[in-house]
Amino acid sequence: MQQTVRPAGRLLGSVALPGDKSISHRYGMIASLAEGVSKIQNYSTGADCHSTLGCVQSLGIEVEKEGTSVTIHGRGLRGWRSPSSDLDAGNSGSTIRMMAGLLAGQPFTSRVFGDESLSRRPMARVMKPLTQMGARFEAREDQFPPLTIHGGELHPIDYTLPVASAQVKTCVLFGGLFAEGQTIVREPVRSRDHTEIALREFGADLKVIQRVITLEGRPTLTGRELIVPSDLSSAAFFLVAGLLIPESHLIIRNVGLNPTRSALLDFLMGAGAPIKVLKIESVNGELIGDIEVKHAPVRGGVIEKDMAAALIDEIPVLAVLGAASEEGLVIRDAQELRIKETDRIATVADNFKRMGIEIEVTPDGMRIPGKQKFRAAAFDSFGDHRIAMAFAVAGLRGDGPSTIDNADAASVSFPEFWNILDQAAGSNA
């Protein structure tokens, strides 16, 4: 699918975004292992999160869908059944990595595969700790999907993450659900803690002291009624668009404001963005609030070290903002961008060059001068949802209509993106 993006005069109005991907994945997986029914409102509409539900259904769990509401009939910690065919994770690294921890504790063998992009993403980071817990794996070249997981009895471990990764942390904790005793995960840097919050909501005995998480194995999990906040990573595209386009004024409703995800707002406000949080409330242990953004110039800055890890998903659209900023943007310590759905350093650079934006690429990041002119261009998402949406935002600032090839990649996380963007811009493009 090719999408045309026309320059926007301004963005106005109130925006409602789909449910948070990270939280939806976790609620879907944990609810399937809880005893009784869980009802989840505002479940993500993205294809990735529905890959998780598809895997859960293939494991014998009844799932009902009605709009953005999902009802999951959990059968307890030992309720999964051996699947009759391979499990399809689609494009979702979250599905295959986190579910590996749950499949490792099952009394059967399963095989998980994905699309061409997922098949290039390394899985060694989750295979290593799960192997220490007693699981056995087979993988292409010992690290790439499809993964064959020989489940069985697991034992707890005390595991120090070599690098901060919420997915690896979750995978180990999920394996720990099936291990007798305490599973401990030590983080070098605090990563998003949706797993810890969700496990406690469902009744797990889990403690966090500084960056050490301790989980008591074999808990009784109980079905819950849950509301998923709107996705802050999806909000990033509208926050940047609001800053870039003159006379813009947007309010983004019911966004997840978990402190471990606040790096985006911290960075933008630190760069001078006029962003306000209008209200905050706690729902199922997660903070939710409305965010107001208005057009304004921003300084730019440096994203590195812990900040690079915290903003890894938002870097493509922040790179777009950096090119328009007063001082430009430097990104370092972001080598993980190389192994996302695409090599996002390369795909950002490719699209920047198409629109005449100057960029210097480094092995672990990029340097982008500020105050650059945005020209209309023929962009390509290269099948990457965040690249598609980042350059849609860039196109709003262009000097004429731009096109984006493979624009349907946005549906992986945000199927409504194009309609909501058009509504905010007052356009039918």
N, C-alpha and C positions, 0 to 999 in steps of 0.2 A: 504494500500500500504506500502510495506517495501522498504526502500532506503538504498543502500550501499554507505558509504563514506570512501574513501581511503585517507591515509596520502598525503598531498600535498608538493611538493618540493618548490614551490613558486606560488604566485598569481600575474599575470601581466595583464596589458591592461586597456582599457577604458570601463567603465561599465555604461549602461543606465538602470535606474530602473523605475518601474511603478509610476504612479501619486500618490501623497500624499492622504492617506485614509481620514484624517480629513477634508482636503479641498474639496475633491471630494464629500463626504457626504453633506457638507454644500452647495456647488454649486448646487448639484442635487435637494436638498430640496427647496432652495430659488428660483432657476430658475423656478420651477413648480408653484410658486406663483407670479412670475413677469408677466408683460404684454408683450407679444410678444415672439419671438424666442431667445433662448440662445444656443450658440454653444460652447461646452467645449472640448478642446483638452487635450490629455494625462490624461483622466479620469482613475481612478484606475481600474485595472483589477481584483482586489480582490473580492471575493464572497460577502463580507460585503457591499461594496459600490453598488454592483448590487442588493442586497436585498433592499437598499434604492430606487433604480430605479424601482424595481418591485412594491414596495408599492406605489410610485408615479403614476405608470401606473394604479394600481388598484383603484386609486382615480380619474381616468378619464383624466389623462394628457398623451398626445402623446409623446412618447420617441423614438427617432431613434438612433440606434447604428451602427457604422461602424469602426471596429477595436477599437482603444482607443479614438475615437471621439464620442461624444454624443450630440445629438440635442434635446432640450426640448422645447416643444410648451406651454409656460406658458399661463394661463388664468386669471391671476390677483389674488389678495389676497383672493377673494371669489370664486375662480374657481374650487376648489375641489368638487367632487361629492361623495355622500354616496356610499361606496364600497358594492358590491354585495356579498362579502365573507370576511372572516377574513384576515387581513394583515399579511404577513409572513416576519418577521425580520430575519429569519435564525439564524445565530450565532452572529448577530451584536447588541451589547449593544448600540453602537452609534446610530443606526437606531431607536431603540425603545425608548431610553431616549430622544433624541432630537426631534423626530417626535411627541412625546407625547405633547410637547408644541404647535405644529401646529395643532394637532388633537383636542386639548382642546378648540380651538377657532372656531371650525366648528359647523354648525347648525345640526349636526347629531351625532349618536352614532357609535363608531367603536371599533373593538376588534383586538388587536395585540398579536401575539404569536411568538414563536421561537423554536429552537431546544432544545434538552435536556440540553445542557450547559447553554443556555440563560435562560431557565426556572428556573435555580438555582440562578440567579443573582438578587440582591435586587433592587427594583425600588422606595422604599420609599423616596429616596433623591430627586426625581423629582416630585413625587406625592404630597409631602408636600407643596411646593410653588405654584404649579398649583391649588391645593385645595384652597389655600388662594386667588387665583385670581378668583375662582368661578367654577372651573371644578369639576366633580365628577368621582370617579374611583371605579372599582371593581377589586380585584386582589386575587390570591391564597394566603391564609394566610396573607392577607392585604398588601403584598409587592412583591410577585413574579408573573412573567408572567404565563398565559396570562393576559393582561391588557384590561379591558373594559373601554373606555373613553367616558363619556357622555359630548359631546361638547356643547358649548353655549356661551352666552355673557360673556366676561371676563372683569375684571377691573384691572387697573394697581396696582402694589405694589412696595414698597421700601424694597428690600430683601437683607439681609446680608447672604452670603454663610457661613454655619458653618465650612466647610473645602473647600480648593481650589479645584474646579472641573470645567473644561471647558464644560463638558457635561451638568451639572446642570445650569451653567450660560447661556449656549445656549438655553436650554429648557425654562428658564424664559424669555429670550429675544424673543424667538420665540412666546411664549404666548403673550408677550407685543405687537407684531405686530397687534394683533386683539383687543387691549384694547384702549379705548379713553383716551388720556393723556400720561403722562410720566411713563414709567416703569424704575425703578432704580435697579441696581445690584451692591452690594458692595463686593469686593473680599478681603479676609484676606491676600492672596498672589496672585501675578499676575499669571494667567494661560494663556495657549495658546489663542491667540486673533484672530484666523481665522474667527470666527463668526462676530466680529466687523468689520474686514476688508471687508468681503464678503457683509455684509448688506450695508455698505457704497458704495461699488462698484455697487450694484444694485439700489442705490438711497435713502436708508433710512437715516433719520436724526438721527444720533447717535453721541454722544460725550463721550470722555473718559478723565477724569481728575484724574490723579494718578490711584487709583484702584476703581474708581466709574464710572460705565457705565450708561448713560442715553439715553433711546430710546423713540422717539416720536411715539406714536401708529398710526396705520392705514395709513402707508405711501403708496405711489404709487411706486411700484418696476418695473423696466424696464429691459427687456431681454438684455443680454450682450454676447460678444465674450470673452472667457476666456481660459487661459492656466494654467493647474495644474502643479506645480513643482513636481519633483521627491521626493519620500518620505524619509525624513531624518531617520525615524524609521527603514525603510528597509535598508538604507545605513549603519546603525549601525552594521549589521552583516558583511558587507564587510570591514568596518573600523577596527573592531576587528580582523577579519581574516587576513587582511593585516599586522596588528601589530604582530600577533602571528606567522606567517609563515616566515621563513628566506628568504631573497632576494626578498620579495614581493614589488611591486610598482604598485599601482592602482590609477586611476583617475575616480572619480564618477561624472557623468555629470548632470548638471541642477538640483541640489538638492535645496529643500526649505531651506532657511536660516533665517526664521522668528526669530527675537530676543527672542520671548517667547519659542522657541524650541531649543535655543542655548546651553542649559545645557549640552547636550551630548558632543559637541565639547569643551566646557569649561572644563568639567571634564577630558576628554582624554588629552587635551593639558596641563592641570594643573598637570597631572600624568606623563608628559614628552613625550607624543606621538608626533612624527614629522608629524603633519597634517598642510596642508596649504590650504587656500581658494584662488583659482587662479583668480577668477573674480566674481563680484557681479553686478546684475542689478535688477531693480524693474519691475515686471510684475503683473498687476492687484492688485497693492498694496502689493504684496508679494515679498520678496527678494529671488533671485535665483542665484546660483553660482556653480562652479566646485570645488570639494574637492580632494586633493592629499594626499595619505597616503603611508608610507613606513614602512617596518619592523623595529622594535626597541623594546628593553625592556622598560616596563613602571613601575612606582613605585607602583601603587595601591593607596589605600587611604580609605576614609570614605565617604559614601553616607548617609546623614541624613537630617532631617528637610525639608526645602524648596527644597533642591536638590533631596531628595527621591521622593517628589511629582512630580517634573519636569522630573525625569528619570524613572518613574514607569514602562513604557513599555519597556525600554531598559535594565532593571536590569538583566533579565535572561542571556543575552549575555555578559553583563559587569561582571557577576559572573564568567563566563568562563574565561574572561580576568584576573580577580582577582586571579584565581588559578595559572596562569602563571606569575603573576607580581612579582616584587622584594619583596614587603612588605605585599602582601595580600590585602584583601578587607573586610571592615566591612560595613554592611548595617543595618540601623536602621530607625524607623518611616515609614516603608513601609508595614504596615498591610493591605493596600488595595490590595497587591499582593494575599492575601488569597481569594479574591472574584472576581478574573479575570476568564478567560475561564477555568482555573484550579486553584487550590491553588498553585500558582507558587513558593512559598517557599518550599512546599512539593515536587513538581515535579522536581525542580532544585536539591534538596537534593537527591531524589531517583536516578536520573541519575548520579549525582556525585558519589554516592556510587557504582554504577555499574562499573565505570571506576577507582575506587580506590582513588578518590579525597576526601580529608578530608574536612568536613564542620560541623560547629556547628549551629544548627537552633535555633532561638529565636522566640517568639510570633510575633514580628514585623520586622523580618529580618534574617540575617545570618552573620556568621564570617567565612571567607575563608582564610586559610594560603596561602602564595605565594610559588613560586618556586616548584610547584608540578609536578609530572610526569603524562602525559596524556596517559592512556592505552586504547587500543581498547575495545569497549563494545557493548552490545546489548541494545540500548536506546529505550525509548518509548516516543512519544510526548504527550500521554494521550489525544489526540485530540486537542491540543493547538498549534496554529501556531507559536507562539514565542518560545515555548519549542522545537518544531521540528527544527527550524532554528538555535537556539542557540547551540543545540547539534550537528548539522551538522558542525558548526564552530569548536566545540570541537573535532569532529572526524577528521578534517583536521590535527590536531596536534597529533593524536594518534600514537601508535607504530605498527599499523596494521589496516586492514579494520574494520570498525564499521557498524552496521546496526541501522536503526531507524524505528520502527514500527509506523504505522499511520502517515507516513511522508506526506501524502496528505493533512494533516491539514494546511500546509503552504499556500494552495490555498485560504484560508480565506482572506489573505491580499496580497499574493505575489505568484501567480501561476507560474511565470517564475523563481522562486528562484533556483530550482535545475539545470535548464539549464544554467542560468547565472553563478552559482557557478562552474559548470563543465567547462565552457568556460574559466573562470578566472584561474582555476587550470590546464587547458590544459588536462583535463581528460574526458573520456566518461563513467565514473563510474555511 
